[in-house]
Amino acid sequence: VGKEAKYLHKGMTSSDVLDTCFNLQLKQSGEILIKDLNLLLTSLKKQAVKYKFTACIGRSHGIHAEPITFGLKMLTFYQEFLRNKKRLLNAINEISTCAISGAVGTFANVDPKVEKYVAKKLKLKVEPISTQVIPRDRHAQFFSTLGIIASSVERLATEIRHLQRTEILEVEE
């Protein structure tokens, strides 16, 4: 930036820039994942309806149990991913904050109007109580949600893979 750099970072801390930027990146990443979840939900719903009356073996710990339908099996995944979408939307909402409040969050060298302007421009919310860094529980919630979604993806993938085994062959590629 050159000599104008003295105005760019004036009164701000590195945490003001890095935390706000990181939260913006997480928000944008979460929005991409929401689009992917919507595609998955559409596919699962389509399969649930298509196979609503297709009988298959119900299993408990891999052992034959009462008969069910393949549509019901797909519907359970659909419901799980609906919950995951709700979790992710909540996590995106929680992570969508910025803090431009200077050293230890006192606004001693940064006018609070700057923070409000940046928040509006980036479509974020102002961190309600600033201490220079954005509270890490927001990040923990976001990443915990990603972990839950990953476990759901693993459960779906394992089930499909299991049902493709030669001795079962209830689904195929």
C-alpha positions in Angstrom: 0.0 0.0 0.0 3.0 2.3 0.6 2.9 5.4 2.8 -0.9 5.3 3.0 -0.6 2.1 5.1 -0.5 4.4 8.2 -4.2 5.1 7.6 -5.2 1.5 6.7 -4.2 -0.1 10.0 -4.6 3.0 12.2 -5.8 2.1 15.7 -6.6 -1.5 14.7 -4.9 -4.6 15.9 -4.0 -7.6 13.8 -6.8 -9.4 15.6 -9.3 -6.9 14.3 -8.2 -7.7 10.7 -7.5 -11.5 11.1 -10.5 -12.4 13.2 -12.9 -10.5 11.0 -11.4 -11.9 7.9 -11.5 -15.5 9.2 -15.1 -15.2 10.2 -16.0 -13.8 6.8 -14.2 -16.8 5.2 -16.1 -19.3 7.5 -19.4 -17.6 6.7 -18.7 -17.8 3.0 -17.6 -21.5 3.3 -20.7 -22.3 5.3 -22.9 -20.8 2.6 -21.2 -23.0 0.0 -21.9 -26.0 2.2 -25.5 -25.0 2.6 -25.9 -25.2 -1.2 -24.3 -28.6 -1.2 -26.6 -29.8 1.6 -29.6 -28.5 -0.4 -28.5 -30.6 -3.4 -28.1 -33.7 -1.1 -31.5 -33.1 0.5 -33.1 -32.9 -2.9 -31.5 -36.2 -4.0 -32.4 -38.0 -0.7 -36.0 -36.8 -0.9 -36.3 -37.9 -4.5 -35.0 -41.4 -3.6 -37.2 -41.6 -0.5 -40.3 -40.9 -2.6 -39.2 -43.1 -5.5 -38.6 -46.1 -3.2 -41.4 -45.5 -0.8 -42.9 -48.9 -1.4 -39.7 -50.9 -2.3 -39.4 -53.5 0.4 -36.0 -54.3 1.9 -34.6 -56.1 4.9 -34.5 -54.1 8.0 -31.4 -54.8 10.0 -30.3 -54.4 13.6 -26.5 -54.4 13.9 -26.4 -56.0 10.5 -28.7 -58.9 11.5 -32.0 -59.3 9.7 -35.0 -57.7 11.5 -38.4 -56.6 10.4 -39.0 -55.6 6.8 -38.9 -51.9 5.9 -38.8 -49.9 2.7 -35.8 -48.5 1.0 -37.7 -45.2 0.9 -37.9 -45.2 4.7 -34.2 -45.8 4.9 -33.5 -42.8 2.6 -36.0 -40.7 4.6 -34.1 -41.2 7.8 -31.0 -39.8 6.1 -33.1 -36.9 4.7 -34.3 -36.0 8.2 -30.7 -36.2 9.6 -29.4 -33.8 6.9 -32.3 -31.4 7.5 -31.2 -31.2 11.1 -27.6 -30.7 9.9 -28.7 -27.9 7.6 -30.4 -26.2 10.6 -27.3 -26.7 12.7 -25.1 -25.2 9.9 -27.4 -22.2 9.4 -27.2 -21.5 13.2 -23.4 -21.9 13.1 -23.1 -19.5 10.2 -25.2 -17.0 12.0 -23.0 -17.3 15.1 -19.7 -17.0 13.2 -20.9 -14.0 11.2 -19.5 -11.3 13.4 -16.7 -8.8 13.2 -14.6 -6.9 15.7 -12.8 -3.7 14.8 -12.3 -2.3 18.2 -8.6 -1.8 18.7 -6.4 -2.9 21.5 -8.3 -5.0 24.1 -11.5 -3.9 22.5 -11.6 -0.4 24.0 -12.2 1.6 20.8 -9.5 4.0 22.2 -8.1 4.5 18.7 -10.9 3.3 16.5 -14.3 4.9 16.3 -17.1 2.4 16.8 -18.6 3.8 13.5 -15.8 2.1 11.7 -16.8 -1.3 13.1 -20.4 -0.7 12.2 -19.5 0.3 8.7 -17.3 -2.7 8.1 -20.0 -5.1 9.6 -22.6 -3.7 7.2 -20.3 -3.7 4.2 -19.3 -7.4 4.9 -22.8 -8.4 5.9 -21.6 -9.4 9.3 -22.8 -8.4 12.8 -20.8 -6.4 15.3 -19.4 -8.6 18.0 -21.5 -7.4 21.0 -18.8 -7.4 23.6 -15.4 -7.0 22.2 -12.1 -7.9 24.0 -9.9 -7.5 20.9 -10.5 -11.0 19.7 -13.7 -12.7 18.6 -14.7 -15.3 21.3 -13.5 -18.7 20.2 -16.7 -20.5 21.2 -18.1 -19.2 17.9 -15.4 -21.0 16.0 -15.8 -24.1 18.2 -19.5 -24.3 17.4 -18.8 -23.9 13.6 -16.2 -26.6 13.5 -18.3 -28.9 15.8 -21.1 -28.6 13.4 -18.8 -29.6 10.5 -17.8 -32.6 12.5 -21.5 -33.6 13.0 -22.2 -33.2 9.3 -19.1 -35.3 8.5 -20.3 -38.1 10.7 -23.7 -38.0 8.9 -21.9 -38.2 5.5 -19.9 -41.1 6.8 -23.0 -42.9 8.0 -24.7 -42.5 4.6 -21.6 -43.6 2.7 -21.1 -46.6 4.8 -24.7 -47.7 4.5 -24.6 -47.4 0.7 -21.3 -49.2 0.5 -22.6 -52.0 2.8 -25.7 -52.4 0.7 -23.6 -52.8 -2.4 -21.7 -55.8 -1.0 -21.9 -58.9 -3.2 -23.7 -61.0 -0.6 -26.3 -58.2 0.0 -26.6 -56.4 -3.4 -29.6 -54.3 -2.4 -28.1 -51.3 -4.2 -25.8 -50.8 -7.1 -23.7 -48.0 -8.6 
